[in-house]
């Protein structure tokens, strides 16, 4: 049983308490969630949870089945990294003096393909979108220059193959009318 990274996509109704119930599924099995994000999906009034875990194929299949048993869950899928296109977003707050006094920091920002989103007399904020190792490398590179704050989003992803969630919802809608 080889463990690998899986991205679990959960399409849901937007109801209170669902996040707690889904996280309890992982807690009961002592499974660490590597990354978690949620947003509206491509379908009106349907939300999508993106959960990243490191586990075996057998375990991820069981977890997805457990998640789908939740009342507010419409459908859940799991995918490997090879089956998805994914990114993370990070923000870095750095002392402004570093921007003006350290020429090297401008090269670091340019080489990492990051963007400066705001500058004030006390600090400036850099935004970087990329893979986890890229956002982490930039964090380490900026640390010596007075990194004041750092935050990284959870993974966001889309699948390379069609997921078919719209067809599932249309079938459900047609049977209930």
Secondary structure, DSSP 8 states (H G I E B T S, - for coil): ---EEEEEEEEE---TTHHHHHHHHHHHTT--EEEEEEEE-SSTT-EEEEEEEEE-HHHHHHHHHHHHTSTTEEEEEEEEGGGEEEEEEEEEEEEHHHHHH-HHHHHHHHHTT-EEEEE-SSEEEEEEEE-HHHHHHHHHHHHTTTEEEEEE---EEEESS---HHHHHHHHHHHT-
